[in-house]
Amino acid sequence: MIQDETLELLEWPRLCQHLATFAATKLGAIAIRQLPLPESKEESLNLLCQTKEVYSLEQKLDSRLSFDGISDIGDALERAHLGGLLSGQELLNIATTLAGVRRLRRLIDEQEDIPVLKELVAEIRTYPEIEQEIHRCIDEDGRISDRASPQLREIRGQMKVIRERIYRKLQDIMQKQGGAIQEAVITQRSERWVIPVKAAQKEQIPGIIHDTSSTGATFYIEPHSIIDQGNQLRQYRRLEQIEEEKILRQLSNTIAEAFEDLEYLLAIATRLDLATARSRYSLWLEGNPPHFIDGSETITLRNLRHPLLWWQKHHEQGGEVIPINVQISPEIRVVAITGPNTGGKTVTLKTLGLAALMAKAGLFIPAREPVEIPWFDQVLADIGDEQSLQQSLSTFSGHIRRIVRILAALNSRSLVLLDEVGAGTDPAEGSPLAIAILQYLADHSLLTVATTHYGELKALKYRDSRFENASVEFDDRTLSPT
């Protein structure tokens, strides 16, 4: 699809990777890297309101919104829903997630002037009773606690008594048969208690050999005198496993019964994380919230910076970021940008395209206030070369194929970005073709911005009031765009 191609050409996935670093949870970071763009202006406005409210909230709070304890419990919820058995750690993650979301909701409910966030969390259920039951049964390491059931406590008590008897018996043997013992330690092999005996003296300690050392110098022997107790211990261990599974089953069934509410809770937690990431990224960008204008207002983007170049400057030792100023009157449908090579024409297209996408996604735009831009239904771009040696396509043919896809996808709310429209062929053919394409786009798109070297395109503004010219400059001394 041409829209997907456009996102790649504008490096939108790279911007999403940067945005993901501001997420507080793993689930939020994953969601941002697969971020879908809203399909309606109303959805964009809602996302933008969320971003603004988190932004203002974190400016007021002594500390930032905390997502501590919230983890990706989606797979565990799904498995419980399908009748699967959850582990102690998975149940503990669910409990801490419930507590973390409850803290967030309480904080939001206590604030004023954040109606969108309050509405977002209004319907979630955090099930404190489930959280308490999990903490009663599961300890902080994810193991099943003795207090989970009287039967489990009794079984483990019996196991402790038997283990102590086995220990005392083995220590007694090691003291009496010290010359035969390789090392004074009690260990386990195949879940049986054994002592390390020198191979040459193994007859001094009758019992079952469960293992030998790699050199063959040591035999790991379970003495006959503890075999019955070892068998008892194994039986109790099996009873313990049965009781533990019963407890996990009960807790898993409880989670399954609340599946829809917990799935919704996780989705809201993720949306809160996304809103928080958008807010923190917007703050870092020194951005300002966009205002979506209608057809009678001027597009205004002053001191607009390319967000990826801003990232390079701060994280990758990139150079200074040169801002651009964009002001386009409401009657203009096509802007032709001219200027020297390396003057920044292509970067201007990408900056404008990313600004439109950021506004749609509910992000602030790195420009000076006021930030006024239309809500574009789609952004379509032909930027850079598209060559395929396998298909024997020229650069020109590659551009034409992409422009054909743009024209097929076009609607009256589209922003179209064309880099060197009509280039790559004889100017006598390329120039009339470029004029025809731009005139068609003037009739069928909301705004088209095209870079060009063709003088004929600059003359269009004198024949059609919907056309306007713009330019970039190049500093000969510093060899950089101005």
C-alpha positions in Angstrom: 0.0 0.0 0.0 1.2 3.5 -0.8 0.4 4.7 2.7 2.7 2.1 4.2 5.4 3.0 1.6 5.0 6.7 2.7 5.5 5.8 6.4 8.8 4.1 5.4 9.9 7.0 3.2 9.2 9.5 6.0 10.9 7.2 8.5 7.8 7.1 10.7 8.9 3.6 12.1 12.1 5.2 13.3 10.2 8.0 15.1 8.1 5.3 16.7 11.2 3.6 18.0 12.3 6.9 19.6 8.9 7.4 21.1 8.9 3.8 22.5 11.9 4.7 24.6 9.6 6.9 26.6 7.2 4.1 27.5 7.1 3.0 31.1 6.1 -0.6 30.4 7.2 -3.3 28.0 3.7 -3.6 26.7 3.5 0.1 26.0 6.9 0.0 24.1 5.6 -2.9 21.9 2.3 -1.1 21.2 4.2 2.1 20.2 6.5 0.2 17.8 3.3 -1.1 16.0 1.4 2.2 16.4 -1.6 2.5 14.1 -2.6 6.0 12.9 -6.1 7.2 13.7 -8.7 7.0 11.0 -10.8 9.9 12.1 -10.2 13.5 13.3 -12.2 12.8 16.5 -9.8 9.9 17.4 -6.8 12.2 16.9 -8.4 14.9 19.0 -9.0 12.4 21.8 -5.4 11.2 21.7 -4.2 14.8 21.7 -6.4 15.6 24.7 -4.9 12.6 26.6 -1.4 13.8 25.8 -2.2 17.4 26.9 -3.7 16.1 30.2 -0.8 13.9 31.0 1.6 16.8 30.1 -0.2 19.2 32.5 -0.6 16.6 35.2 3.1 15.7 35.3 4.0 19.4 35.4 1.9 19.7 38.6 2.9 16.5 40.4 5.9 16.2 42.6 6.8 13.0 40.8 5.8 11.6 37.4 3.0 9.0 36.9 4.2 5.7 38.1 3.6 2.4 36.2 5.5 0.3 38.8 4.2 -3.2 39.1 2.3 -3.2 35.7 3.6 -5.9 33.4 2.5 -7.7 30.3 0.0 -10.2 31.6 -1.8 -10.7 28.3 -0.5 -14.2 27.6 -1.3 -15.3 31.2 -4.8 -14.0 30.9 -5.4 -15.7 27.6 -4.1 -19.1 28.9 -6.3 -18.9 32.0 -9.2 -18.1 29.8 -8.5 -21.2 27.8 -8.4 -23.3 31.0 -4.6 -23.4 31.4 -2.7 -23.4 34.7 -0.9 -20.2 35.7 2.4 -20.3 37.5 3.0 -18.5 40.9 5.0 -15.8 39.2 2.3 -15.2 36.6 -0.3 -14.8 39.3 2.0 -12.5 41.2 2.4 -10.4 38.1 -1.3 -10.1 37.8 -1.6 -9.0 41.4 1.1 -6.3 41.1 -0.5 -5.1 37.8 -3.9 -4.8 39.6 -2.3 -2.8 42.3 -0.3 -0.6 39.9 -3.4 0.3 37.8 -5.4 1.0 41.0 -2.7 3.5 42.1 -2.9 5.2 38.7 -6.7 5.4 38.7 -6.7 6.8 42.3 -4.2 9.5 41.3 -6.2 10.4 38.2 -9.5 10.5 40.2 -8.0 12.9 42.7 -7.0 15.5 40.1 -9.1 18.2 38.5 -9.3 19.4 34.9 -8.4 16.0 33.3 -11.8 14.8 32.0 -10.5 12.6 29.2 -8.2 10.7 31.5 -10.9 10.3 34.1 -13.3 8.9 31.5 -10.5 6.6 30.3 -10.2 4.9 33.7 -13.8 5.2 34.8 -14.9 1.7 33.8 -11.9 -0.4 34.9 -12.3 -2.9 37.8 -9.1 -3.6 39.7 -10.4 -6.5 41.8 -8.6 -5.9 45.2 -10.1 -9.2 46.5 -8.2 -11.2 43.7 -5.0 -9.3 44.5 -5.3 -10.1 48.2 -6.0 -13.8 47.6 -3.0 -14.1 45.3 -0.8 -12.4 47.9 -2.2 -14.7 50.6 -1.3 -17.8 48.5 1.9 -16.7 46.7 5.0 -15.2 48.3 7.1 -12.4 46.9 9.3 -14.9 45.0 6.4 -16.4 43.2 6.3 -19.6 45.3 3.2 -21.0 46.9 3.1 -20.0 50.6 2.4 -22.3 53.5 -0.6 -20.2 54.4 -2.3 -21.0 51.0 -4.1 -24.0 52.7 -4.1 -25.9 56.0 -3.4 -29.1 54.0 -0.3 -27.7 52.4 1.0 -26.4 55.8 0.5 -29.9 57.3 2.2 -31.7 54.4 5.2 -29.3 54.5 5.4 -29.7 58.3 5.7 -33.5 57.9 8.3 -33.1 55.1 10.4 -30.9 57.4 10.3 -33.5 60.2 11.4 -36.3 57.8 14.2 -34.2 56.3 15.5 -33.4 59.7 15.6 -37.1 60.6 17.4 -37.9 57.3 19.9 -35.1 58.0 20.6 -36.3 61.5 21.0 -39.9 60.2 23.4 -39.0 57.4 25.5 -36.7 59.7 25.8 -39.6 62.2 27.0 -41.9 59.4 29.6 -39.4 58.2 30.9 -39.0 61.7 31.2 -42.7 62.2 32.6 -43.5 58.8 34.8 -40.3 58.3 37.6 -42.2 56.6 35.2 -43.4 53.8 33.7 -40.0 53.1 35.1 -38.0 50.2 33.7 -34.7 51.4 31.5 -33.9 54.5 28.5 -32.6 52.6 24.9 -33.9 52.2 23.5 -33.5 48.7 20.8 -34.8 46.3 20.8 -37.0 43.3 17.6 -37.8 41.5 15.7 -36.2 44.3 17.2 -38.7 46.8 19.5 -37.6 49.7 23.1 -39.0 49.3 26.6 -38.6 50.7 29.8 -38.6 48.7 31.8 -41.8 49.4 35.3 -42.7 48.2 35.1 -45.3 45.5 37.6 -47.6 47.3 35.6 -47.6 50.6 32.1 -47.8 49.1 31.5 -51.2 50.8 31.8 -49.5 54.2 28.5 -47.7 53.6 25.9 -50.1 52.2 23.2 -48.4 50.1 22.0 -47.4 46.6 24.5 -45.7 44.3 22.7 -42.9 42.5 25.6 -41.3 40.8 29.4 -41.2 40.4 31.8 -38.3 39.8 33.3 -37.6 36.4 36.7 -39.1 37.6 35.0 -42.2 39.1 36.7 -41.4 42.4 33.4 -40.6 44.2 30.2 -42.5 44.6 27.0 -40.8 45.7 25.3 -43.3 48.0 21.9 -43.3 49.7 22.5 -45.4 52.8 20.0 -48.3 53.4 19.1 -46.8 56.8 17.4 -43.7 55.2 15.7 -45.4 52.2 12.3 -45.8 54.0 12.4 -42.2 55.1 13.4 -41.1 51.6 10.4 -43.0 50.2 8.2 -41.2 52.7 9.6 -37.9 51.7 8.9 -38.6 48.0 5.3 -39.5 48.8 4.8 -36.3 50.7 6.4 -34.4 47.9 3.9 -35.8 45.5 1.1 -34.8 47.9 2.6 -31.3 48.1 2.6 -31.1 44.3 -1.1 -32.2 44.1 -2.1 -29.6 46.7 0.0 -26.8 45.0 -1.6 -27.6 41.7 -5.0 -27.4 43.3 -4.3 -24.0 44.7 -2.9 -22.7 41.4 -6.0 -24.2 39.6 -8.4 -22.3 42.0 -6.5 -19.0 41.4 -6.3 -19.6 37.6 -10.1 -20.2 37.5 -10.7 -17.0 39.4 -8.6 -15.1 36.8 -10.5 -16.8 34.0 -13.8 -15.7 35.5 -12.6 -12.1 35.4 -10.9 -12.4 32.0 -12.9 -9.7 30.1 -12.5 -7.1 32.9 -8.8 -7.9 33.3 -8.2 -7.8 29.5 -9.9 -4.4 29.5 -7.8 -3.2 32.4 -4.6 -4.2 30.6 -5.7 -2.3 27.5 -6.5 0.9 29.5 -3.1 0.6 31.3 -1.4 0.4 27.9 -3.3 3.4 26.6 -2.3 5.4 29.7 1.3 4.4 29.0 1.0 5.5 25.4 -0.4 8.8 26.4 2.4 9.2 29.0 5.0 8.3 26.4 3.6 10.8 24.0 3.6 13.5 26.7 7.2 12.8 27.8 8.4 12.6 24.2 6.6 15.9 23.4 8.3 17.6 26.4 11.7 16.3 25.3 11.1 17.6 21.8 10.2 21.0 23.2 7.0 20.6 21.1 3.7 22.4 21.2 0.2 21.0 20.7 -1.2 21.3 17.2 -4.5 23.0 16.5 -6.5 21.4 13.6 -7.6 24.1 11.3 -10.4 24.1 8.8 -10.2 25.2 5.1 -10.5 28.9 5.8 -7.3 29.2 8.0 -3.6 29.5 7.3 -1.3 26.6 7.9 1.3 27.9 10.4 4.4 26.0 11.4 7.1 28.4 12.6 10.6 27.2 13.6 9.5 23.6 12.6 12.3 21.1 13.4 12.8 17.6 12.0 12.2 15.3 15.0 14.7 12.7 13.8 17.4 15.2 13.3 16.7 16.6 16.8 17.2 13.0 18.1 20.5 12.7 16.2 21.7 16.0 17.7 21.0 14.9 21.3 21.8 11.1 21.1 24.0 10.5 18.1 26.3 13.6 18.0 24.4 15.0 15.0 24.8 18.5 13.8 22.7 21.6 14.4 19.1 21.3 13.4 18.0 24.0 10.9 14.3 24.9 11.5 11.9 25.8 8.7 9.0 28.2 8.5 5.8 27.1 6.8 2.9 29.4 6.2 0.4 28.4 3.5 -2.8 30.4 2.8 -6.1 28.5 2.7 -6.6 29.0 -1.0 -3.3 27.4 -1.9 -3.4 23.7 -3.0 0.1 23.3 -4.4 3.4 24.6 -3.1 6.5 24.2 -5.4 9.8 24.4 -3.5 12.9 25.4 -5.4 16.5 26.0 -4.4 20.0 24.5 -4.8 20.9 20.9 -4.1 21.7 20.2 -0.4 19.6 23.3 0.4 17.2 21.2 2.4 14.3 20.7 0.0 13.9 16.9 0.7 14.3 17.4 4.5 11.6 20.1 4.3 9.2 17.5 2.7 10.0 14.9 5.3 9.7 17.4 8.2 6.2 18.5 6.9 5.1 14.9 6.4 6.2 13.9 9.9 4.5 16.9 11.5 1.2 15.9 9.8 1.6 12.3 11.1 2.6 13.4 14.6 -0.5 15.6 14.8 -2.7 12.7 13.7 -1.0 10.4 16.4 -1.7 12.9 19.2 1.9 14.1 19.6 3.0 17.7 20.0 4.9 19.2 17.0 8.4 20.6 17.4 7.5 24.1 16.3 6.8 27.5 17.9 3.2 28.3 19.0 0.7 28.6 17.4 0.9 25.3 15.6 -1.9 25.2 13.1 -2.3 22.4 10.6 -5.2 20.6 8.9 -6.2 17.1 9.9 -5.0 15.1 6.8 -6.9 11.9 6.1 -3.7 10.5 4.6 -0.2 11.4 3.9 1.2 10.2 0.5 4.8 10.6 -0.6 7.2 10.0 -3.4 10.6 10.8 -2.0 13.9 9.3 -3.1 14.8 6.8 -5.9 12.9 3.6 -6.5 15.0 1.4 -8.8 14.8 -2.3 -9.5 17.6 -3.8 -11.5 15.7 -7.1 -11.6 12.7 -5.4 -13.3 15.0 -3.1 -15.4 13.2 -0.1 -14.2 14.8 3.4 -14.4 14.6 5.9 -11.6 12.0 7.8 -13.6 9.9 4.7 -14.1 10.1 4.0 -10.3 8.8 7.4 -9.5 6.0 7.2 -12.0 4.9 3.8 -10.6 4.7 5.3 -7.1 2.9 8.4 -8.3 0.3 6.2 -10.1 -0.3 4.5 -6.7 -0.6 7.9 -5.0 -3.2 9.1 -7.6 -5.2 5.9 -7.1 -5.3 6.4 -3.3 -6.0 10.1 -3.4 -8.9 11.9 -1.7 -9.8 15.5 -0.9 -8.2 15.4 2.6 -4.8 14.1 1.4 -1.4 15.7 1.9 0.9 14.7 -1.1 4.7 15.2 -1.0 6.6 14.8 -4.2 10.4 15.1 -4.4 11.7 16.3 -7.8 8.5 15.7 -9.5 9.0 14.8 -13.2 12.8 14.4 -12.8 14.8 11.5 -14.2 13.8 12.0 -17.8 14.2 14.5 -20.7 13.2 18.0 -19.3 11.0 18.5 -22.4 8.9 15.5 -21.3 9.4 15.7 -17.5 8.3 19.3 -17.2 4.8 19.0 -18.9 4.2 15.7 -17.1 5.0 17.4 -13.7 2.6 20.3 -14.6 -0.2 17.8 -15.5 0.4 15.9 -12.2 0.4 19.0 -10.1 -2.7 20.4 -11.8 -4.6 17.1 -11.2 -3.5 17.1 -7.5 -4.6 20.8 -7.1 -8.1 19.5 -8.1 -8.2 16.4 -6.0 -6.0 16.8 -2.8 -6.1 19.2 0.1 -2.4 20.1 -0.2 0.5 19.1 -2.4 4.1 20.2 -1.7 6.6 19.4 -4.4 10.3 20.1 -4.9 11.5 20.9 -8.4 14.2 22.3 -10.6 11.9 23.0 -13.5 11.4 26.8 -14.1 8.1 26.1 -15.8 6.6 24.9 -12.5 7.5 28.1 -10.8 5.5 30.0 -13.4 2.3 28.1 -12.5 1.5 30.5 -9.7 1.0 33.3 -12.3 -1.6 31.2 -14.1 -3.4 29.6 -11.2 -4.0 31.2 -7.9 -4.0 27.8 -6.1 -0.2 27.5 -6.7 2.5 29.1 -4.6 6.3 29.1 -4.8 8.7 28.6 -1.9 12.5 28.3 -1.7 15.4 27.1 0.4 18.9 28.5 0.5 22.4 27.1 0.8 25.3 28.8 2.6 28.4 28.7 0.3 30.7 29.3 3.3 29.5 26.6 5.7 28.2 24.2 3.0 25.0 23.8 4.8 21.3 24.7 4.3 20.0 27.8 6.0 
